[in-house]
Amino acid sequence: MSSRALPRRTILRGALVTVVTLFNPVSRSWASTPEPGAIGLPALDGQLLTDAATRTRAAEDYGHIVHRTPWAVLVPGSVQDIVKMVRFARAHGLKVAGARGIGESHSTHGQSQVEAGVVIDMSALSTIHEIDATSAWVDAGLRWIHLLEATLPLGKSPPTLTDYIDLSIGGTLSVGGIGGQTFRWGLQVDNVLEMDVVTGRGELVRCSPFRNRPLFDAVRAGLGQFGIIVRARVRLVDVPPRARTYLALYHDLPRFLRDQQTLIADGRFEYVEGSVVSTGSGRAYQLEVVKYFAPGSEPDDARLLAGLSFEPGSLQVTDSSYFDFANRLAPLVEFLKSTGAWDFPHPWLDNFVPGRVTASFVEQVLAQTPESEMGQGPILLYPFHPGRLTAPFARVPTGRTAFLFSLLRTAVPPTPENAAALVARNHAILDQLTCVGGKRYPVGSVQMSSADWREHFHPLWGHFVLAKRSFDPDNVLTPGQGIF
């Protein structure tokens, strides 16, 4: 398939920008005209922007809680621009962070921001270079939705998709990428075949399980600490064009969890998720499972639902196209944007809970979390197999089964004080999670200390530090995570 270039440099629309060509290492400032002591930037195919509007957008993410303003934003015109900027930053003591698109990062606590450094707008590189029978070779700034639009006419899809697919490929590969197909295929980082990475040394390196394996293992779910993913070869699998979704309610949590574990063990559905929902009589548990199919080969509902113990009369069944199912959150997102709630603070907390303690842990946290603290945000709860995950730094509990338990809070009222209070509660829950052997999915809003990070990566903390020394020895990359 020929290359497909998607729209680039969207941050420039309607903005008055300033393009700079000089850096003063003494005053730590940028200039567009000569001044004493200033040194020239490397020749770029793209642009380095320092206007206030662009820098303000770069100090934003979906959390709307942390705001770190960079000195400049690189809109790369090529991969070599990223190589040059990382080398320049390393030589002059600057910090660098890569982001999907200015103001569009789906992290919630400043993870992709950098104070007084350079943010790279990765959405400027979003080309599909090749699609074949088993994989797609794409720029890291490409969004999953655009890849899916290109592969579905060929009957192909990435094996695992996040619930919200308007995210960048490089962004989710840097943290993990989890969804309802993870129990079958692993995380998105388990389905990347090779990558081009710009390390913190400013070296462009291709890595895979068979080539530069230490870098490949470090960068997958490495939280941007070792390199900036600039291209990736993503696995593709065959998918039917239709999806049948089954929703059903439970009032008994242990029964709900047992049925979910049964379903990921026998594999009768391609997608298994669940959530905690509000009903007229309080909270309940909603099973969400999906069977993909081709017209003329519709699923046998009775066989698929046999043995499940959901509440009688609660079952809902709907059919849709595979794409509409994968992109099912789009109408909700548009509604939230239209009401302004999209721009409220979102102090999320995503937990990986050991299967053996999930029921007691969830009950304990829900008892501590009134609905008013959720701001009508969803509470996700679904299982996966930790043993099928291959990226060392994607930290999950040990055991045959673990559960994602996500409190996707919206701060209502959207005040800084309320957001701060919810972040503090997140940390209290994290402390409880650590005590039961759980791990955090690090896209949420928690102020992690050095001790917290050591515990998070235990027993691989020493390997994590060694990888940092090997691939980013001057600690140039992604300071927003607060690890080093």
WOZIJO-V57960 format. One line per field, one symbol per residue. burial: 1 if it has 16 or more other ideal C-beta (glycine too) atoms within 10 Angstrom, else 0. A space follows every 50 residues. Layout:
burial->???
This chain:
burial->00010101101100001101111000000100000001001001011111 00011011111111110111111111001111111111110001111111 11111111111111101111111111111010001111111111111111 11000111111111111111111111111111111111111111111111 11011010000100111111111111111111111110100111111111 00101110111011000111111111000000011111111110000010 00011001010000000000011011100000000100001101111111 11111011101100110010001110111111111100101111111000 11111111111101000111011011001100100111111111110100 0110111000000100110011000111111110
